[in-house]
Amino acid sequence: MQRAVLGLDIGGANLKAAHTNGSACLHPFELWKFPGQLPAAISDLLRIMPKSDFVAVTMTGELCDCFESKRRGVEAILDAAKIAVETTPILVWTTTGSFRDKEDARADYLKTAAAN
């Protein structure tokens, strides 16, 4: 049985999603202006995408100057993703060339930051 995966790229100016069924969407979102609205923006994007068994996250938005550090940016993005996807498991792409669970990705934030 093949699993459905939704890829989610959280950048500083755009949110992008792509599903294993071939659908994709780009949603402009100025993270540096509205960091507190990130969970809602991700939720809006996910509402128009098919359901999935996993959400695979990449990011560059943590580099925005609205975050005091890369660590805080990674934490904020992972928190927002968790709120938005609710109970769907999250895997996070890292610079090691592999996916990690969100707790490991949070702890090793330097390998998570700008890994896309």
Secondary structure by P-SEA (a helix, b strand, c coil): cbbbbbbbbbcccbbbbbccccccbbbbbcccccccaaaaaaaaaaaacccccbbbbbbccccccccccaaaaaaaaaaaaaaaacccbbbbbccccccccaaaaaaacccccccc
